[in-house]
Amino acid sequence: MKERDIHSIIRLYPYLLDPELENARLRYERVYDDGRRADFVFYLAALNKIIVVEVKRGIIDNDSLNQILGYIHKEEQENPMSVVIGYLVGKALSPTVKERLSRDFKGKIEFKAIEFDIPLKVKICKRCRKANNLRNKTCKWCGSREFIRID
């Protein structure tokens, strides 16, 4: 699995991260004035909310956490009237990051696990046309049992 594979799934099916993202405006690989680049920034204008997403294919460490905190800070500076939160996507959290998230950033940054929250292999529901984990027996979104498989 490569990081670009995870990016492809999120770009095609952002609602797997959060159902709110289905109709959000996306800036993929958002570059800031200091040259740093966030993987995804979703703008939910109707909710006055911004979601910054950073993807790592391995374990989320302190560097990854500090990286997304920088992107969140940039978005807060540029959009002071918006609520800005972050999603860290990876295999797992390091113990230090897990502690920091629960202690210091609860409600501000969420962890999304590869293969649990973000499946790498999906199938499409015939009824609602939404992506589901390949292992699902029923559609997560509408309950249908009929799928179109894609890899």
DAJO-V861023 format. One record per pair of residues at least 12 apart in sequence whose C-alpha atoms are under 10 Angstrom apart, sorted by the first residue. I is the first residue (numbers start at 1). J is the second residue. Records with the same first field share a line. If there is no record, write none. Layout:
I: J + J
This chain:
1: 57 + 120
2: 56 + 57 + 58
3: 55 + 56 + 57 + 58 + 90
4: 55 + 56 + 57
5: 57 + 120 + 121
6: 55 + 56 + 57 + 89 + 90 + 114 + 115 + 118 + 119 + 120
7: 28 + 29 + 39 + 40 + 54 + 55 + 56 + 120
8: 120
9: 118 + 119 + 120 + 121 + 122 + 131
10: 40 + 53 + 55 + 118 + 119 + 120
11: 26 + 28 + 40
12: 131
13: 118 + 122 + 130 + 131 + 132
14: 26 + 42 + 118 + 131
15: 118 + 130 + 131
16: 112 + 117 + 118 + 119 + 130 + 131 + 132 + 133
17: 53 + 87 + 89 + 111 + 112 + 113 + 117 + 118
18: 51 + 87 + 112 + 117
19: 141
20: 42 + 44 + 47
21: 42 + 43 + 44 + 50 + 51
22: 42 + 44
23: 42 + 43 + 44
24: 41 + 42 + 43 + 44 + 45 + 46 + 49 + 50 + 51
25: 41 + 42 + 43 + 44 + 45 + 50
26: 40 + 41 + 42 + 43 + 44 + 50 + 51 + 52
27: 39 + 40 + 41 + 42 + 43 + 52
28: 40 + 41 + 42 + 53
29: 41 + 53 + 54
30: 42 + 52 + 71
31: 71
32: 71 + 74 + 75
33: 74
34: 74
36: 67 + 70 + 71
37: 54 + 67 + 68 + 71
38: 52 + 53 + 54 + 55 + 67 + 68 + 70 + 71 + 72
39: 52 + 53 + 54 + 55 + 56 + 68 + 71
40: 52 + 53 + 54 + 55 + 86 + 87
41: 53 + 54 + 71 + 72 + 75 + 84 + 86 + 87
42: 84
43: 82 + 84
44: 82 + 83
45: 82
47: 82 + 83
48: 79 + 81 + 82 + 83 + 84
49: 79 + 81 + 82 + 83 + 84 + 85
50: 72 + 75 + 76 + 79 + 82 + 83 + 84 + 85 + 86
51: 72 + 75 + 83 + 84 + 85 + 86 + 87 + 108 + 109
52: 68 + 69 + 71 + 72 + 75 + 84 + 85 + 86 + 87 + 88 + 109
53: 68 + 71 + 72 + 85 + 86 + 87 + 88 + 89 + 109 + 110 + 111 + 112
54: 67 + 68 + 71 + 86 + 87 + 88 + 89 + 90 + 111
55: 68 + 87 + 88 + 89 + 90 + 91 + 112 + 114
56: 88 + 89 + 90 + 91 + 92 + 114
57: 89 + 90 + 91 + 92 + 113 + 114
58: 89 + 90 + 91 + 92 + 93 + 114
59: 89 + 90 + 91 + 92 + 93 + 94 + 95 + 97 + 113
60: 88 + 89 + 90 + 91 + 92 + 93 + 94 + 95 + 96 + 97 + 98 + 111
61: 90 + 92 + 93 + 94 + 95 + 96 + 97 + 98
62: 93 + 94 + 95 + 96 + 97 + 98 + 100
63: 97
64: 88 + 89 + 90 + 97
65: 86 + 87 + 88 + 93 + 97 + 100 + 101 + 109
66: 97
68: 85 + 86 + 87 + 88 + 109
69: 85 + 86 + 105 + 108 + 109
71: 84 + 85 + 86
72: 84 + 85 + 86 + 108 + 109
73: 85
83: 108
84: 108 + 109
85: 105 + 107 + 108 + 109 + 110
86: 105 + 107 + 108 + 109 + 110 + 111
87: 108 + 109 + 110 + 111 + 112
88: 109 + 110 + 111 + 112 + 113
89: 110 + 111 + 112 + 113 + 114 + 117 + 118
90: 111 + 112 + 113 + 114 + 115 + 117 + 118
91: 111 + 112 + 113 + 114 + 115 + 116
92: 111 + 112 + 113 + 114
93: 111 + 112 + 113
98: 111
115: 133
116: 133
117: 133
118: 132 + 133
119: 131 + 132 + 133 + 134 + 135
120: 132 + 133 + 134 + 151
121: 133 + 134 + 135 + 149 + 150 + 151
122: 134 + 135 + 136 + 147 + 148 + 149 + 150 + 151
123: 135 + 136 + 139 + 146 + 147 + 148 + 149 + 150 + 151
124: 139 + 146 + 147 + 148 + 149 + 150 + 151
125: 138 + 139 + 140 + 141 + 142 + 143 + 144 + 145 + 146 + 147 + 148 + 149
126: 139 + 144 + 145 + 146 + 147 + 148 + 149
127: 139 + 141 + 142 + 143 + 144 + 145 + 146 + 147 + 148
128: 141 + 142 + 143 + 144 + 147
129: 141 + 142 + 147 + 148
130: 142 + 147
131: 147 + 148 + 149 + 150
132: 147 + 149
134: 147 + 149 + 150 + 151
